[in-house]
Amino acid sequence: MFFPVDPWIRSLGPAPAAPSRLLCFPHAGGTAGYYRPMAAALAPDIDILAVQYPGRQERFREPPVDSVGELADRVADAVRPLLHRPLSFFGHSMGAAVAYEVALRLQARGHRLRTFFVSGQSTPSARRDRGVHALPDDRLAAELERLGATDAAVLADPELLDVLLPAIRADHRAIETYRRSDEPVLDCPIVALTGTADPYVRVAEAAAWSGLTRHGFALHELPGGHFFLDAQRDRVCGILRGHLAPSPAAYRR
C-alpha cells in the first residue's frame, strides 16, 4: 500500500517515529514500489520513502520526463516538506544520478543531507550513452529482459508493455544523455554500493565517488550484476542500518 505524501513522493511504511528517514530513487523503468521489500525489511528503524516518476503506476497518464535535470528540479521542490527531519538519499542506477542532482539543488538552498547512498552508478562525468533509448520496441524489450530490469510478466504482456515502454524509453534517454563536465562536491558522507559483476559500472568507477564528498566515504562491493540489489537485499539493508545508526559505521576519509 502507498501512503501519498506528494505526487512525486510515496511513503512505503510509514514509520513516522523512526530516527532515520531515507528517500529512495528508482532505476530507469523502475517505480516507487520497487523499494517496498526494502521498506518492510528496515521498518520500524528507518522511515522509507520513494520517488514516483511520472508515466507509471498511478501516474501512468502523465507524460514521462526524459531529462535528469528536469526530474531533479521537480523532485527538489517536492522534497521541501521532508527537510524538517534528517534526510538521506538512496539512488540506484538512473536514480543515483537524479538523487545527486537533487542533493546539489538542496545544498544550494542551504540544506544538507545526512548521507548520500549511490548504487550501481558511475560519477556524473562518465559517458553513459549505450544507445538503449533509441532501440526499436522489440530490441528495447529484449535488452530489458537481458538486464533483468523489468518484471518478466510485464515483458510477456504485449499490451501492458506497450503502455509502459514510453516511460521506460524516456528514463533511458534521461540517463544516457546525462553527463556533467563539472562534478560539484556534496557536503555529506557518500556511501557507494556496486555489484562486482556489473557490466556497466566497474568497481574503480564506483570508488571514484570518494572525490565528490567533503566528508567520509565508504565503498561496499557486493556479488552480482547491475541489479545486485535483488539478490543482496539483506546485505544492502544491513549496510543501510550500519550507516544510518545513531553511531554510524566508520567512513574512509
C-alpha positions in Angstrom: 0.0 0.0 0.0 1.2 3.5 -0.8 0.8 6.4 1.6 0.7 9.6 -0.5 2.9 12.5 0.5 3.1 14.3 -2.8 2.6 13.1 -6.4 6.4 12.7 -6.6 6.9 11.1 -3.2 5.5 7.9 -1.8 5.8 6.7 1.8 6.2 2.9 1.8 6.0 2.4 5.6 5.2 4.5 7.1 7.5 4.7 10.2 7.0 8.2 11.4 8.7 7.7 14.7 11.9 6.2 13.1 15.1 8.1 14.0 16.2 7.9 10.3 14.4 8.9 7.1 15.6 7.6 3.7 14.3 8.8 0.3 14.9 6.2 -2.5 15.2 6.9 -6.2 14.3 4.1 -8.7 16.3 3.0 -11.7 15.3 3.6 -15.3 11.9 2.0 -15.8 11.5 1.5 -12.1 8.8 2.6 -9.7 8.5 3.6 -6.1 7.1 0.1 -5.4 10.5 -1.4 -6.2 11.6 -0.4 -2.8 8.7 -1.9 -0.9 10.6 -5.0 0.2 13.4 -2.8 1.5 11.0 -0.7 3.4 9.5 -3.8 5.1 12.9 -5.1 6.0 14.1 -1.8 7.5 10.9 -0.9 9.4 10.4 0.4 12.1 14.0 1.7 12.4 14.1 3.6 9.2 11.3 5.6 7.5 11.4 4.7 3.8 10.0 6.9 1.1 10.5 6.6 -2.6 10.2 8.9 -5.6 7.5 8.1 -8.1 8.4 9.3 -11.6 5.5 10.3 -14.0 4.3 7.8 -16.6 4.0 4.7 -14.4 1.7 3.1 -11.8 -0.8 5.6 -10.5 0.9 8.4 -12.6 0.7 6.4 -15.9 -1.5 9.1 -17.6 1.2 11.7 -17.1 3.8 12.3 -19.8 7.2 10.9 -18.8 10.2 13.2 -18.3 13.3 12.4 -20.3 15.8 14.7 -18.6 17.7 14.0 -15.4 17.9 17.8 -14.8 14.1 18.3 -15.1 13.4 15.3 -12.9 15.8 16.7 -10.3 14.1 20.2 -10.5 10.7 18.7 -9.8 11.8 16.3 -7.1 13.8 19.0 -5.3 10.6 21.1 -4.9 8.6 18.0 -3.7 11.2 17.2 -1.1 11.0 20.5 0.8 8.3 19.3 3.2 10.6 16.5 4.3 13.5 18.7 5.3 12.4 19.3 8.9 14.0 15.9 9.8 17.4 14.5 9.0 17.1 13.0 5.5 19.3 10.6 3.5 19.1 9.7 -0.2 19.5 6.2 -1.8 19.6 6.1 -5.6 20.2 3.1 -7.8 21.4 3.4 -11.5 19.5 6.3 -13.1 18.1 7.0 -9.7 21.5 7.7 -8.3 22.1 10.4 -10.9 18.7 12.0 -10.2 19.4 11.8 -6.4 22.8 13.5 -6.8 21.3 16.4 -8.8 18.5 16.8 -6.2 21.1 16.8 -3.5 23.0 19.6 -5.3 19.8 21.7 -5.6 19.0 21.3 -1.9 22.6 22.1 -1.0 22.4 25.3 -3.0 19.4 26.2 -0.9 21.3 25.6 2.4 20.1 22.0 3.1 22.5 19.2 3.8 21.7 15.5 3.5 22.7 13.2 6.3 24.1 10.6 3.9 24.1 10.0 0.2 23.9 6.4 -0.9 24.9 5.8 -4.6 24.2 2.3 -6.0 25.1 0.9 -9.4 26.2 4.2 -10.9 29.4 5.9 -12.0 30.2 9.5 -11.3 28.4 12.3 -13.3 31.3 12.9 -15.7 31.2 9.4 -17.1 29.8 8.6 -20.6 26.6 6.5 -20.4 25.1 6.5 -23.9 24.8 2.9 -24.9 22.0 3.6 -27.4 19.3 1.7 -25.5 16.8 4.6 -25.6 17.0 4.6 -29.4 16.3 0.9 -29.9 13.1 -0.2 -31.7 10.5 -1.6 -29.3 11.3 -5.3 -29.8 15.0 -4.8 -29.2 14.4 -2.5 -26.3 12.2 -5.2 -24.7 14.9 -7.8 -25.3 17.5 -5.5 -23.6 15.2 -5.1 -20.6 14.9 -8.9 -20.4 18.7 -9.3 -20.6 19.2 -6.7 -17.8 16.6 -8.2 -15.6 15.3 -4.6 -15.1 11.7 -5.3 -15.8 9.3 -7.9 -14.4 9.0 -10.9 -16.7 5.2 -10.8 -16.5 5.3 -7.3 -18.0 7.6 -8.3 -20.8 5.3 -11.2 -21.6 2.2 -9.0 -21.9 2.4 -7.0 -25.2 -0.5 -4.7 -24.3 1.0 -3.8 -20.9 4.5 -3.5 -22.3 3.1 -1.1 -25.0 1.7 1.1 -22.2 5.0 1.1 -20.2 7.6 1.4 -23.0 7.2 5.2 -23.4 8.2 5.8 -19.8 11.0 3.2 -19.9 12.4 4.8 -23.1 12.2 8.3 -21.6 14.1 7.1 -18.5 16.8 5.5 -20.6 17.1 8.7 -22.7 17.4 10.7 -19.5 20.3 8.7 -18.1 22.0 8.1 -21.4 22.1 11.8 -22.2 23.2 12.8 -18.7 26.7 14.0 -18.3 28.4 16.8 -16.3 31.7 18.4 -17.2 31.9 19.6 -13.6 31.3 17.4 -10.5 30.3 19.6 -7.5 31.2 18.1 -4.2 28.5 17.1 -1.7 28.6 18.4 1.9 27.7 15.0 3.4 29.2 11.5 3.5 28.9 9.3 0.5 28.4 5.5 0.6 28.8 3.7 -2.8 27.5 0.2 -3.4 28.3 -1.8 -6.6 28.0 -5.3 -8.0 31.3 -7.0 -8.6 30.0 -8.3 -11.9 28.2 -5.2 -13.0 28.8 -4.8 -16.8 28.2 -1.1 -16.7 30.0 0.1 -13.5 33.4 -1.1 -12.7 34.5 -1.1 -9.0 37.0 1.7 -9.7 34.3 3.8 -11.2 32.1 3.3 -8.1 35.1 4.2 -5.9 35.6 7.5 -7.8 32.6 8.9 -5.8 35.1 9.4 -3.0 36.2 12.6 -4.7 32.7 14.1 -4.6 32.4 14.5 -0.8 33.8 16.8 1.8 33.2 14.2 4.4 33.6 10.5 4.8 33.3 7.8 2.1 32.7 4.1 2.2 32.6 1.6 -0.7 30.7 -1.7 -0.5 31.3 -4.4 -3.2 28.6 -7.0 -3.4 28.3 -10.1 -5.5 26.1 -9.7 -8.6 25.5 -7.7 -11.7 23.8 -4.4 -12.2 20.7 -5.4 -10.2 22.7 -6.9 -7.3 20.1 -5.3 -5.0 17.6 -8.0 -5.7 19.8 -10.9 -4.6 21.7 -9.0 -2.0 18.8 -7.2 -0.3 19.6 -8.4 3.2 23.2 -7.3 2.9 22.1 -3.9 1.4 19.7 -3.4 4.3 22.5 -4.2 6.8 24.7 -1.6 5.1 21.9 1.0 5.4 21.3 0.2 9.0 25.0 0.4 9.8 25.5 3.9 8.2 22.2 5.3 9.5 22.6 4.0 13.0 23.0 6.7 15.8 26.7 5.8 15.8 27.2 5.1 12.1 29.8 2.8 10.6 33.2 4.3 10.0 33.9 6.0 6.7 37.2 6.2 4.9 38.4 9.8 4.8 
